[in-house]
Amino acid sequence: MTLGLHTVTEGRGLLFGGDYNPEQWPEEVWEQDAKLMRDAGVNLVTVGVFSWARLEPEPGSYDFGWLDRVLDLMSGHGIAVDLAVPTASPPPWLGHRWPETLPVDEGGHRLWYGSRNQFCPSSGPYRERSQSITTALAGRYAGHPALAMWHVGNEYGEVCHCDASAAAFRAWLRERYGDLATLNQAWGTTFWSQGYSEWAEVVPPRRAPYLINPTQRLDWWRFCSGELLAHFREQRDILRAHTPGVPVTTNFMGFFKRVDYWSFAGEQDVVSNDCYPEPGNPLTPARTALTHDLMRGLSGGRPWLLMEQSTSAVNWRAHNLPKPPGQLRLESLQALARGADGLCYFQWRASRFGAERFHAAMVPHAGADTRLHAEVRAHGQELRGLAGVAGEPVPARVAMVFGWESWWALEERGRPSDRLNAVDQLLSYYVPFFERGVSVDVVPPDADLPAYALVVAPNLFLLGDREAAALTAYVDGGGVLVVGPFSGVVDPNAHVRTGRFPVPLREVLGASGEEWLPAPGPVACRWEGGAPFEAQTWTELLRAEGAEAVAEFTEGDLAGRPAILRHRSGAGVAWYVGTMPEPAALVSLAGRVLADAGVTGVLDGLPPGVEAVRRGEVLFLLNHGAATVRVPVPGPGVDLLTGSPAEGHVTLAPRAVVALRPEVPAA
């Protein structure tokens, strides 16, 4: 049986709910919670994420009675449970009795309990105790009618530099390289007298007087991500053995640098994400959409789960802005439009004590008779009318390539400019597509590309030979490829490729460069038709080798030199952008490459601030702007949120959403 989110949504429609922490409340509140949940349309709650100390107050001594009553209560009210394995935050007894389980930072300082995430992923005692609590939970709740999904850990990302981690790192390196000679070659240890003569000398990249070997750090990030994945797999396998028909997930954090989510995604049944958009930033709607598209990509196009979002202000920013009325609905429906079949929050009831006292919740401190909870109830109820969207795909003919290993390698210290940021580059290229209503899939560097008309790689600093060959074959087979600056620079060992760059893509791009030139300020450029624009931060000394220069620099030492090149290769077209164009120029570039690929948006002439995305047959229109706008739409259709007919146009107030389903005229 293939498990996925459909296993949970079947018979329930779209999922709606959030983290529920009943252990923070007296039992008389639980019954109130269950009734409020039912009235709000809640059909899924996550329970037990941080309950290890309550479930196992002493090593090997379990207290499941309270959790039995919670699951029975949820089941009695028709609410499914995403039951957590609480291994993200061990109880104090683990660190007290086994201090070697506590993590050590890069400077050699041990981090203590009293917060959360206080564990070393490579610690034997920690892994043993994790497996024990997982086995106990799986054995007890297998077959419970409330159990719909398993939730392993929470927001994986822990890193430890202790001796146990060092030993595990050495074992990982032995498996990867086989012997020290190969390791020394891969790490380039002839530089700065770093050659290793025995394995015991190899340690994690701890705090050092100056720059750390970049290949050592790249392997360290690979290892750390792999250790967390191994921890997840151990628990997942226990859960699958006891409950083979129950899907398993863990929650991601969008573009989180420490963990390679491409490696995690295929190991779980459901892709889940925690998303907390930054209020007040004009790029937030696009960045959030990009994050949702990443989740859809990680899920292989299948529906995914928004595990956590906030109803209003969070508590962890320096200045926590609340959400205005309608914002929680707007952000939630944005995730639905981009492939989520579950819309959940942290958390159900606001905590009275602890570090997150001032984090908003579905039931605020002021109680249920509040504007905020009324919004929650209204949103939960309206999702029932959108149940038909569940399972529907978000078709996309454009792909953007993003890889964690290249991200790790690009942002190592000691590079030409620290102003080149992998996620910012991705977002800058994404925004013009978002504003045009062009759906984009985010894909890994080794993705199957021929399904797309246009592939955009804003930065591929680290590029393997196989991936470079696939990009070349894609273009020669008729695809349109766009490659951003400082790409193809290093191989998988983070060694710079010698020769005119980007070495592995030089032939397909029909161009090459000889020098990277970070810019002291804006640099004037112009398109071949004469329209001016500015480049920012970065330039490159390029020459055309079969490509045409569609834009050139017009000042300084690079005056008259190519800035952007276009090359016909085989049946396709390849573009190389040797700078960081200003936003308006990226809009123009997007129009040109979309024309090459024959791709259009779902609607023409979208007003500023309006997002348009099609999921299945439903067209979602979301107004992120501050003004009421009139949007032309195909018709006739009906808004699934209001039941109102629409033909020719819809009017969107600020933070309004329309889910337009086409209506077939009567015969």
Secondary structure in CASP SS format (residue, H / E / C, confidence):
PFRMAT SS
TARGET T0000
AUTHOR 0000-0000-0000
METHOD secondary structure of the structure
MODEL  1
M C 1.00
T C 1.00
L C 1.00
G C 1.00
L C 1.00
H H 1.00
T H 1.00
V H 1.00
T H 1.00
E C 1.00
G C 1.00
R C 1.00
G C 1.00
L C 1.00
L E 1.00
F E 1.00
G E 1.00
G E 1.00
D E 1.00
Y E 1.00
N C 1.00
P H 1.00
E H 1.00
Q H 1.00
W C 1.00
P C 1.00
E H 1.00
E H 1.00
V H 1.00
W H 1.00
E H 1.00
Q H 1.00
D H 1.00
A H 1.00
K H 1.00
L H 1.00
M H 1.00
R H 1.00
D H 1.00
A H 1.00
G C 1.00
V C 1.00
N C 1.00
L E 1.00
V E 1.00
T E 1.00
V E 1.00
G C 1.00
V C 1.00
F C 1.00
S C 1.00
W H 1.00
A H 1.00
R H 1.00
L H 1.00
E C 1.00
P C 1.00
E E 1.00
P C 1.00
G C 1.00
S E 1.00
Y C 1.00
D C 1.00
F C 1.00
G H 1.00
W H 1.00
L H 1.00
D H 1.00
R H 1.00
V H 1.00
L H 1.00
D H 1.00
L H 1.00
M H 1.00
S H 1.00
G H 1.00
H C 1.00
G C 1.00
I C 1.00
A E 1.00
V E 1.00
D E 1.00
L E 1.00
A E 1.00
V E 1.00
P C 1.00
T C 1.00
A C 1.00
S C 1.00
P C 1.00
P C 1.00
P H 1.00
W H 1.00
L H 1.00
G H 1.00
H H 1.00
R H 1.00
W C 1.00
P H 1.00
E H 1.00
T H 1.00
L C 1.00
P C 1.00
V E 1.00
D C 1.00
E C 1.00
G C 1.00
G C 1.00
H C 1.00
R E 1.00
L C 1.00
W C 1.00
Y C 1.00
G C 1.00
S C 1.00
R C 1.00
N C 1.00
Q C 1.00
F C 1.00
C C 1.00
P C 1.00
S C 1.00
S C 1.00
G H 1.00
P H 1.00
Y H 1.00
R H 1.00
E H 1.00
R H 1.00
S H 1.00
Q H 1.00
S H 1.00
I H 1.00
T H 1.00
T H 1.00
A H 1.00
L H 1.00
A H 1.00
G H 1.00
R H 1.00
Y H 1.00
A C 1.00
G C 1.00
H C 1.00
P C 1.00
A C 1.00
L E 1.00
A E 1.00
M E 1.00
W E 1.00
H E 1.00
V E 1.00
G C 1.00
N C 1.00
E C 1.00
Y C 1.00
G C 1.00
E C 1.00
V C 1.00
C C 1.00
H C 1.00
C C 1.00
D H 1.00
A H 1.00
S H 1.00
A H 1.00
A H 1.00
A H 1.00
F H 1.00
R H 1.00
A H 1.00
W H 1.00
L H 1.00
R H 1.00
E H 1.00
R H 1.00
Y H 1.00
G C 1.00
D C 1.00
L H 1.00
A H 1.00
T H 1.00
L H 1.00
N H 1.00
Q H 1.00
A H 1.00
W H 1.00
G C 1.00
T C 1.00
T C 1.00
F H 1.00
W H 1.00
S H 1.00
Q C 1.00
G C 1.00
Y C 1.00
S C 1.00
E C 1.00
W H 1.00
A H 1.00
E H 1.00
V C 1.00
V C 1.00
P C 1.00
P C 1.00
R C 1.00
R C 1.00
A C 1.00
P C 1.00
Y C 1.00
L C 1.00
I C 1.00
N C 1.00
P H 1.00
T H 1.00
Q H 1.00
R H 1.00
L H 1.00
D H 1.00
W H 1.00
W H 1.00
R H 1.00
F H 1.00
C H 1.00
S H 1.00
G H 1.00
E H 1.00
L H 1.00
L H 1.00
A H 1.00
H H 1.00
F H 1.00
R H 1.00
E H 1.00
Q H 1.00
R H 1.00
D H 1.00
I H 1.00
L H 1.00
R H 1.00
A H 1.00
H H 1.00
T C 1.00
P C 1.00
G C 1.00
V C 1.00
P C 1.00
V E 1.00
T E 1.00
T E 1.00
N E 1.00
F E 1.00
M C 1.00
G C 1.00
F C 1.00
F C 1.00
K C 1.00
R C 1.00
V C 1.00
D C 1.00
Y H 1.00
W H 1.00
S H 1.00
F H 1.00
A H 1.00
G C 1.00
E C 1.00
Q C 1.00
D C 1.00
V E 1.00
V E 1.00
S E 1.00
N E 1.00
D E 1.00
C C 1.00
Y C 1.00
P C 1.00
E C 1.00
P C 1.00
G C 1.00
N C 1.00
P C 1.00
L C 1.00
T H 1.00
P H 1.00
A H 1.00
R H 1.00
T H 1.00
A H 1.00
L H 1.00
T H 1.00
H H 1.00
D H 1.00
L H 1.00
M H 1.00
R H 1.00
G H 1.00
L H 1.00
S C 1.00
G C 1.00
G C 1.00
R C 1.00
P C 1.00
W E 1.00
L E 1.00
L E 1.00
M E 1.00
E E 1.00
Q C 1.00
S C 1.00
T C 1.00
S C 1.00
A C 1.00
V C 1.00
N C 1.00
W C 1.00
R C 1.00
A C 1.00
H C 1.00
N C 1.00
L C 1.00
P C 1.00
K C 1.00
P C 1.00
P C 1.00
G C 1.00
Q H 1.00
L H 1.00
R H 1.00
L H 1.00
E H 1.00
S H 1.00
L H 1.00
Q H 1.00
A H 1.00
L H 1.00
A H 1.00
R C 1.00
G C 1.00
A E 1.00
D E 1.00
G E 1.00
L E 1.00
C E 1.00
Y E 1.00
F C 1.00
Q C 1.00
W C 1.00
R E 1.00
A C 1.00
S C 1.00
R C 1.00
F C 1.00
G C 1.00
A C 1.00
E C 1.00
R C 1.00
F C 1.00
H C 1.00
A C 1.00
A C 1.00
M C 1.00
V E 1.00
P C 1.00
H C 1.00
A C 1.00
G C 1.00
A C 1.00
D C 1.00
T C 1.00
R H 1.00
L H 1.00
H H 1.00
A H 1.00
E H 1.00
V H 1.00
R H 1.00
A H 1.00
H H 1.00
G H 1.00
Q H 1.00
E H 1.00
L H 1.00
R H 1.00
G H 1.00
L H 1.00
A H 1.00
G H 1.00
V H 1.00
A C 1.00
G C 1.00
E C 1.00
P C 1.00
V C 1.00
P C 1.00
A C 1.00
R C 1.00
V E 1.00
A E 1.00
M E 1.00
V E 1.00
F C 1.00
G C 1.00
W H 1.00
E H 1.00
S H 1.00
W H 1.00
W H 1.00
A H 1.00
L H 1.00
E C 1.00
E C 1.00
R C 1.00
G C 1.00
R C 1.00
P C 1.00
S C 1.00
D C 1.00
R C 1.00
L C 1.00
N C 1.00
A H 1.00
V H 1.00
D H 1.00
Q H 1.00
L H 1.00
L H 1.00
S H 1.00
Y H 1.00
Y H 1.00
V H 1.00
P H 1.00
F H 1.00
F H 1.00
E H 1.00
R H 1.00
G C 1.00
V C 1.00
S C 1.00
V E 1.00
D E 1.00
V E 1.00
V E 1.00
P C 1.00
P C 1.00
D C 1.00
A C 1.00
D C 1.00
L C 1.00
P C 1.00
A C 1.00
Y C 1.00
A C 1.00
L E 1.00
V E 1.00
V E 1.00
A E 1.00
P C 1.00
N C 1.00
L C 1.00
F C 1.00
L E 1.00
L C 1.00
G C 1.00
D H 1.00
R H 1.00
E H 1.00
A H 1.00
A H 1.00
A H 1.00
L H 1.00
T H 1.00
A H 1.00
Y H 1.00
V H 1.00
D H 1.00
G C 1.00
G C 1.00
G C 1.00
V E 1.00
L E 1.00
V E 1.00
V E 1.00
G C 1.00
P C 1.00
F C 1.00
S C 1.00
G C 1.00
V C 1.00
V E 1.00
D C 1.00
P C 1.00
N C 1.00
A C 1.00
H C 1.00
V E 1.00
R C 1.00
T C 1.00
G C 1.00
R C 1.00
F E 1.00
P C 1.00
V H 1.00
P H 1.00
L H 1.00
R H 1.00
E H 1.00
V H 1.00
L H 1.00
G C 1.00
A E 1.00
S E 1.00
G E 1.00
E E 1.00
E E 1.00
W E 1.00
L E 1.00
P E 1.00
A C 1.00
P C 1.00
G C 1.00
P C 1.00
V E 1.00
A E 1.00
C E 1.00
R E 1.00
W E 1.00
E C 1.00
G C 1.00
G C 1.00
A C 1.00
P E 1.00
F E 1.00
E E 1.00
A E 1.00
Q C 1.00
T C 1.00
W E 1.00
T E 1.00
E E 1.00
L E 1.00
L E 1.00
R E 1.00
A E 1.00
E C 1.00
G C 1.00
A C 1.00
E E 1.00
A E 1.00
V E 1.00
A E 1.00
E E 1.00
F E 1.00
T C 1.00
E C 1.00
G H 1.00
D H 1.00
L H 1.00
A C 1.00
G C 1.00
R C 1.00
P E 1.00
A E 1.00
I E 1.00
L E 1.00
R E 1.00
H E 1.00
R E 1.00
S E 1.00
G C 1.00
A C 1.00
G E 1.00
V E 1.00
A E 1.00
W E 1.00
Y E 1.00
V E 1.00
G C 1.00
T C 1.00
M C 1.00
P E 1.00
E C 1.00
P H 1.00
A H 1.00
A H 1.00
L H 1.00
V H 1.00
S H 1.00
L H 1.00
A H 1.00
G H 1.00
R H 1.00
V H 1.00
L H 1.00
A H 1.00
D H 1.00
A H 1.00
G C 1.00
V C 1.00
T C 1.00
G C 1.00
V C 1.00
L C 1.00
D C 1.00
G C 1.00
L C 1.00
P C 1.00
P C 1.00
G C 1.00
V E 1.00
E E 1.00
A E 1.00
V E 1.00
R E 1.00
R E 1.00
G C 1.00
E C 1.00
V E 1.00
L E 1.00
F E 1.00
L E 1.00
L E 1.00
N E 1.00
H C 1.00
G C 1.00
A C 1.00
A C 1.00
T C 1.00
V E 1.00
R E 1.00
V E 1.00
P E 1.00
V E 1.00
P E 1.00
G E 1.00
P E 1.00
G E 1.00
V E 1.00
D E 1.00
L C 1.00
L C 1.00
T C 1.00
G C 1.00
S C 1.00
P E 1.00
A E 1.00
E E 1.00
G E 1.00
H E 1.00
V E 1.00
T E 1.00
L E 1.00
A C 1.00
P C 1.00
R C 1.00
A C 1.00
V E 1.00
V E 1.00
A E 1.00
L E 1.00
R E 1.00
P E 1.00
E C 1.00
V C 1.00
P C 1.00
A C 1.00
A C 1.00
END
